[in-house]
Structure formats: C-alpha cells, structure tokens
Amino acid sequence: MSGVFEVREYDARGRLGELTVPRRGVTVDTPALLPVVNPHVQTVPPARLADLGAEILITNSYILHGSAELREPALDRGIHDLLGFDGAVMTDSGSFQLAEYGDIDVTTPEILRFQRDIGSDIGTPVDIPTPPDADREQAQREWTTTRERLDQATGVETGEMLVTAPVQGSTYPDLRERAGGEAAATGLDVFPIGAVVPLLNEYRFADVAEVVVAAKRGLGEAAPVHLFGAGHPMMFAFAVAMGCDLFDSAAYALYARDDRYLTVRGTEHLADLSEFPCSCPVCTELTPANIRDGHDERRHRLLAEHNLHVSFAEMRRVRQALSGGNLLELVETRARAHPALLDGYRRLLAESEWLERTDPVSKDAFFYLSAESARRPEVRRHHQRLARLDPAGSVVLTDGDTSGTDEYDEHWRVCPPFGPVPPALSDVYPLTAQLPERRDYQALDAAAEGIRRLVEANPDVTFTFRHRDWPQSALATVPERVTVEDLSQ
C-alpha cells in the first residue's frame, strides 16, 4: 500500500479518514459514497452529481472499452471530460459482466492499461466474484485465479492511478480472511470486498457481517475498504461500524427507474405515497402527484435526485456520528428498520472483542437504547478493567439503595449494564451513561457478569450485593460466596 489512506478518528471499527487520489490531486473524505454512472444511461448527469455531494464516482471501463461509440472519445478526451465530472473517478473492470454472463473478452493487464489511458484515478483488475453459498472448492479455485490476476496487476505500469485488490471467498470466513491477507500483501491501494450484492439483495445482513469482519481481519487496519454494491442508506452506519470506508450505489438510479423512493428505513413505491416524508429540495418543491404526472425521463430523474439526497445525507450523518462518538447509537437506531438488519447488528456485536480494540476509551456520552447496548465494546472494556481492580476488606455492591452501608469498608454502586462502579470512576465515561429507568434483562445480565469478574479477581475480599427484584437468571451469574440481599422482600 502506498500510504494514500489516513485515519483521523475511530468509533467501534468505523473510521473518519482521508483517501488521497494522487492522479487527480484531490483528497476524498471517508466514509464516502460513489454514485455509479452508466456510460450509456445517465439518469442524473455526472456534473449534477457533484452538486448533490459526490466527491468521487464509479463507472464501468469494460463498457467503455467495448463501446464503438464511447471508446475513442474516452481515450481522446479522458474519462473526466467525457463524463463532465471534475472529481475523482474510479472504474470497474468488467467483473460484474463476468458474474452476470460468465465470460468477458479482456485480461487484467489490458483493462488496467485501458483504465490508465482514459485517465481513471482508481482502476480495478478483473477479479472473479464467487457467489454466496458456492461450494468450497469453487471458492478456493476462483480466489486462486483472482490472486494471480492481482499479481499481474502489480506488474502493469499504471502511473499515479491507484489500483484495487478485490477480496473474494464467497461465504467462507476463513477464505475471506486469507484472501484479505493475500490482497494486502500485493501492496495495491484500495481493497473492495466483492460479491456481497446477492447477500444484500436477500437481506442476509448477518452473513454480510461475517464476510466483512473476516476480510477486515485479513486486511489489517491500514487498508481502505470498499464494500462493492452496498448502496442502500439503511445499512451505511452498520457497514461503517465494521470498518468499511467506500460504498458504490447504483440503487439511486435503478430504484428510480422502478418508481421506488428511498428512505433510511427502506423503499416506498411512488404510487403508494400521498406525501413525501423528506425535506430534500425535490420533496419540498413537489408532491408525489406532481412527479407521477410527469413523463418517464423527468419522473426518473427527480426520483433519482431524491434518492441521492437521502443517500448523501445519511453518509454525512454517519460521518458526524463518527466525529461525535455515537456511531453505534446510530447503528442501533437503523437496525430497527428491518429484522434482518437487527440480526446483522447482533452478529457484529458477537465480535465485541474485535470492535473494542479500536473503539475510543473516552467519548461524550453512552446512550443505552436497546438490549443490544448491553453487548457494546464499552461494556466489555469495563468488565476487563474490573478484573484488574483491587478493593480491600468488605465491599457492598448496591443497586441504588445506599442506606445501611456504613458498616462496610467500601461502597460501590452497580450500574447496569456495566456492573460494579468504584467511587473514583463514577464520573468517568462510559459510567455516566444515559440509561432507561426500566431496565431489561440483558442489562442486568451484563451487570451480573461484571460482578462475577470483580469477585473472582479478588478472592480475599468479602462481597455483599444488595438489589431490588433482580431476576434469578441474572443472579445465577453472581458467585456463591457473595452475600445477596433482596431489598424488595
């Protein structure tokens, strides 16, 4: 890797960063959305994309390469002039056509040289997108071919054009991790995680989490990661929390041509809308009836512009959440949009140890928004710290009621989901968390795990736990040598 990517801030595995694009002489703020531009069918003109928020876009060099109408103009004028776009341009190689039709008539060296010659800023080799649930032998065989093509890419003179190293491996986490490591070892620049579109189309977000986490483990932290085909704003926060930095979206145009209206919770059909639930310029200046009554080209363009407004607004919201340290709160909110997305978030939280490694130790606030909050990396970190603390003598742990505690050497409060809180840390993040008064079992279970960690790390200390109406499921975690008093009885 050539040092083109710099991370400024983390939240979970999400990061605010900068991708330097040397050939264009620009820096792209990440996470970033790349609208997909079809060279033949431009629902929204590329020049308009910049007005809507695009710093970078992606188009298909294979289509240009095979087009009698566009090939020579692209070579003569360059891709930026051809599209009328001043920002950075990434080009795909034909791998999509390979996945759809089974064969293409171009090699990796040929398509990379073509991408270089038309002025692409980020070029892509011809990888093989192995579909989900392919048999293991196929996944291994096709990754071997892709890796060989990445090796070929390193031998092509590309000048200042950045080159991607796609990561494949189907739905086998160990293959994805190995592929990530081998892709990173090529020294190429940007690392797309490929062949996830079928998973996204089928709402298999838990499988997406497994694929991305495995690839990220192999790639390491220095790699800028592109999640190919992840263009629905509903899942941006989720994917960013896993450490994805770049996203390409054809959804804005494809949905528009199907009269579908994007929201951060899903899609609506234009025919079903009596009002627009959005404040973008399209939705404030027009009504659903106004758009329905227009001719097809106008209707599709306006819907696509709305879809882009929603998508770029969500990406800005994600970047602000990263900056403010509340990305996981946004993920929890978005996860309520669909049960399958909630499954994906729960699968990601199973990697709390991995998430915790890059999660900042201090943020402004911790908001407990759902039972999933009990599994966040901040809770895990506090439990780890509890095992290192050393109270002395007799310690009373209280769930709110402090009366009758003077006889003990130390008094610690119990704060679900974190567990025991020593007095000296009461005002330290995340123990200043904003919590609902009505606690769920998951918060109490996590707090009991914190009690267990503290007690087992201090075998010579006498512990008493005073609570009000804790469930037996949580109390079962508390070690037997702790004296438990239920104050509600």
N, C-alpha and C positions, 0 to 999 in steps of 0.2 A: 504494500500500500504506500502511496506517495505523500501521505501527510495532508490530504486535501480536506479532511474532516476533523472538526474540533468541537468537543462537547463543552458547554458552558455550565449547565445545571442538570441535575438528576432529580427524578421523583419516581420511586419504585425503579423499574428498568427504563422508564421514559427519560428522554433527554432533550433539552434545548441545545441546538448546535448550529454550526455553520458548515455548509458544503462549498468549498472553493471550486469554481469551474474555470480553470485557467485559460482555456481556449477562448472563452467569451469575456474573460476578465471580470466575472461577477461572482458574488457570494450569495448563496441561497440559504435563507433561514429555515431550519428544520425543527420540528416536523413540517413537511411540505407536501402539497398536493399537485400532481402533474396531470392536467387535463389531457385526455387522449384526443388527438386530431387525426381524423381520417383524411388522407391527402385528396381523396376524390369527393367526399361528402362532408362539408363543414357546416354543421348545424349552427354553430356560433363561429364567426370569423376569428382566426387566431389573434388579430390585432385587438379585438374586443375582449379576449381572454385576459390580456394584461390589465385592462380597465377593471375587470371583475376580481383581480387579485393574484393572477398567475405570474410567478417569477420564472417558472420553468414549465415546459410541456413535453409531451412524448408523442412521436409519430412513428409510422412503420416504414423503415427503409426498404424492406423487401417489396412492398407495394410500389414504392418509387423506382426501385431497381428494375422491376418487371413492367413498368408502365411506358408504352410508346409515347404517351402524351406528356409525362412528367419527368422521365429520366434525364433527358438532355437539359431541360430548364433547371433541374436541381443541380446538375453538375456545373452548368454555366453560371448560374446566379447564386447558388448556395441555398441551403435549406432555410435560413432566416429570411432572406429576401423572398423566396418562393412562398413562404407562409405569411410573410408580413408580420413577423414577431421578433422583437428586439431582445427578449430574454434568452435564457439558456434552453437548448433543445436536446432532448435525449431521443435516441432512435432504437427501436426494437429491430430484431434481425430476421424475422420470419418464423420464429419458433411457434407463434400462435397458429400460423398456417400449417406448420408441421403437425401440431397436435390435432388440428381440425381435419386435415386432408391426408395425412400420413406420409407426405413427401414434399420436398422443395428442391429447386434446381440451383442451389447456391451453397458454397462452402463457407466456413468461418473466415478464412483469410480473404476471400472475395468480398464478402459482405462487410467486413471491417474496413477494408480499403475503400469500398464504396462510401461507407458512412464517413470516413475521414475526408474523402474527396468532396462530399457535398457540404462539409462544414459542421457535421454533428459535434456537439460538445461532449456527449456521453454515448459511446457505442456499445453494442451488445453482440456477443458471439451467438452462434446457432447451438443452443442447448436443446436437450430433449425433455419436454415436460411430461414426466411419468405421471399418469393419473392416480388419484387416490384409489387405494384398495387393489392396485396391481399386485401380481404375485411377486414375492421377494426376488426371485431370480431375474425377472424383468427389470425391477427397480435397480438392482445391482448392475446389471448389464448396461442399462441406459445411462446410469450415472458414470460408469467407466468411460462410455463414449463421450459424454459431456465433459468429463475431466480432461480427456485427450484433446477436445476442442479448446478448452481453456488453455491448455499448454500451447496449442497452436497460436492462440490469441497473443500470448506473450512474445511470440516471435514476429508479429506484424508491426511494422513501423507506423505508429498512429499519431506521432507528434504530441501535441498538447491535449488531444482528445482523451478523456477518461474512458476506461473500458470496464464493463461489468463482468462479474463472475457469478452467474446464477447458481443457486443451491437447490438441488433436486433430492430425490429419495423417497417419493411417494409418502405413504402414511406410516413409515417405519422410523421411529425416533432415533434409533441407533445409526441408521443410514443417513438421516438428515444431519446428525451431529458430525459424523465422519465427513460428509460432503461439505459441511461448513468449514471444518478444519482444513480440508484439502483445497477448498476455494480460497480461503485466506492465505494459504501458503503460496498461491500463484503470484502474490504481490500486486494483483489488479486492484481496482479503485473502489467500486461500488458493488454491493452484494445483494442481488434480488433473491428473494425466496419465492420459488416458482411453483406452478401447478396447484395453487390453493383456490383458484376460482371455482372449481366444482364443489369444494367444501363450503365456500361462502354461499354459493347458489342454493345449496341444500341446508343451509343454516347449521352446519356442523362446527360450531364455534369451539367446542371442547377439543375437537381434533385439530382445529387451527392452532389452538394454544399449544398442543403437544408438538406440532410441527415447528412452530416458530421458536418455542423455548429450546428445542433440540438443536435447531440450526444456529441459534444465538450462542449456545454453549460451545459449539464448534468454532464459530467465527471469532469469538472473543470481543472485548469491549471497544477495540479501536475501529471496528468495521462499520461504515454507514450501511444501513439495511433498507432495502426497498421491498415492500410487500406487493408483489405483482397482482394487479387486478382487484385490489381492495378499495373500491371507490364509493362505498355507501357510508355516509356520515354517521350512521348509527354505531358503527364499530371503530371509528377512528381512535377514540380515547382508549378503548380496550387494546387495540393493536399497538398504540404508542406506549402504553404501560408495559408491554412486553419488550419494548426496545426497537420498534420499527420507526424509521425516520422519513421514508419517502413512500408515497402512495400514488398510483395512477388510476384515473377514473374515466372510463367510457360511459359509466352509468348515467351521467348527466344528460348525454345525448340519446343513448339507447332508450332510457325511460321516457324521455320527452317524445320520441317518435312513436312510443306506445301510449301516449297521453297519460303518462304517470308523473305524479307530482311528489318530489322528495321531501321528507321531513326527517328530523333526527330520530324519530321513532319508527320509521318505515316508509311506505309509499301509499299514496292515495290515487285513485283514478279521477281524472278531471271531471268525468261525468257525475261523480258522487259528491262533488263539492258545491255547496251553496255560498260559502265564504272562504277566503284564503286565511289560514291560521299563521300568517307570516307578515313581517314588516319590511321585507325587501322592496326595492322600487317597483318590481313587477307587480307584487301583491298589493301594494298601497295605491298604485295608479290604476289598476284594472280589477275587474271582478271575474270569477270563473265564467260567467255568461259572456263577458266581453271576449275572452280568449276562445271559448268554444265556438263563437260565431265567426271567427276569422278563418282564412284559408289555411291549408295544412302547413305551408312553409312558415308563415307568421306564428301559428299556434306552437309549432315545434320549437321555433327559436325562442319564444317567450318562456315556454316551459323549461327549456334547457338553461336559459339565463337564471330563472328562479332556482333551478337545481344547483347551479354553480354558486349562487349567492348563499344558499343553505350550506353547501359543502365547504366553501372558504370560510364562512362564519364559524362553522364547527371547528375547523382547523385552527382558527385564531383563538377560539375558546379553549381548545386543548393546550395551545402554547401558553395562554395566560394561566391555566390551571397548573402547568408545569412550573411557571415562574412563581406562582403563589404557594406551591407545595401542596395543592389539594387535587392532584390528578386522580387519585383513587376514589375520592368522593364523587368526581365526575363519572368515573367508570361505573361506580355503584348506581348512580342515577340512570345512566344509559342502559345498564344491564336490566333494568325494569322494563325496557321497551319490548323485550321478547324473551320467553322462557329459555330458548336455545342460547341466547347471548348470556343469560344468567348462568347457564351450565358452563359456558366458556370461561366466565369470570371465576366461578368456583374451581374450575380446573386450574386456572392460573394461580389461585391462592394456595393450591397444593404445593406450589413452588415458593412458599414464603421465605424459605432459607435463601434461595437464589435471588429473590426480589430484595431481600434485606441487605445484600452485600453492597448495593449501590444506592439504597434509599438514604436520604439525608438524616442525620441523627437529630436534627432540630428543624422544626417548621413553625409556622404561626399558630396553627390550631389542628386538632384532631376532632372530626365530627363523626360520631357513631350513628350511621344512617340505616343500618340493617344488620341482620345476623352475620352477614359476610364480613362486617367490620371487625368482628372478633378474631378473624384469621389474618388480619393485615400484618405486614412485616414489622410495624412498630410494636405490636403486641408480642411478637416473637422476640424482638430485641430486648424488651423489658424483662421477659422471662429469663433470658440468658443472663441479664445483669443480676437478677435476683439470686442466681446460683453463686454469685461472687460476693454478695454482701454478708456481713458477719455481725448480726445482732448479738447481744450478750444477756445472760441472766434469764429473766422471764419476759415473754413478749405476748401482748394481747393484740389480736387482729380483730378489728371491729368493722362491721358493715353499717356504718353510720352512727350508731349509738355509742357515745363516749362515756356515759355515766358508769361509775364504779370501776374505773380503770386505774385509779391512783396506786393500787397495790402492786402493779406490775412495773418492771424496770423500764420497759419501752412500750409505747403505744403506736401501732401502725394501723392506718386505715386500709380497707380493702376496696379497691376501685375496679369494678367490672368494666371491661374485660381484662384489665392488666393484672389484677391481683393485689398483693400487698404493696403498700407505698410507704417507704420510710419518711419520717417527717422532713428530713432535709431535702427530699426530692418532690415535695408536694406541689411546688410551683414550677416544676420543670416539665417541658414538653416530653412526651405526649400525655403526661399525667394530669394536665389541665384540660383534659378532653371534655367536649360538649356531649353529654350523654342524655338519653331519654330517661324520664323518671320510671317508666315501666320497662323493666329490664327483661330481655329474652333469655331463654335457657342457654343459648350459645355464649352470651356474655358471662353468665355465671359459671359455665363450664370452663371457659378460658381463665377466669379469675381463680377458680379452684386449682387449675394447673399451675398458676403462679404460686399459690400457697404450697403446693407439693414441691415445687422447685426450691423454694426458700427453706422449707422444713428439712428436706433431705440433704441440703448443703450444710445444715447446722445441727448435727446430731446431739450436741451438748446443750442446746437451748430448749427451754420449756415454752411451748406454744399453747395459747388458748385462742379459739376462734369463736367470736360472738356474732350471731347473724339473726336476721329476721326472715323466717319462712323460706329458706333456700331449699330447692328440690333435692331429693335423695340422689338423683343422677349426678348432680354436681358435688354433693358431699361425699360421694363414694370415692372421689379422687383425692380427698384430703387424707393424709396419712393417719393411721390408727393412733399414733402416740399424741396427736393433737387433741386437747380437750375441746369439745364442740358444745356450745351453749346456744339453744334456740330461744331468743328473747321474745318470740311471738307466742310462746306457750305459757 
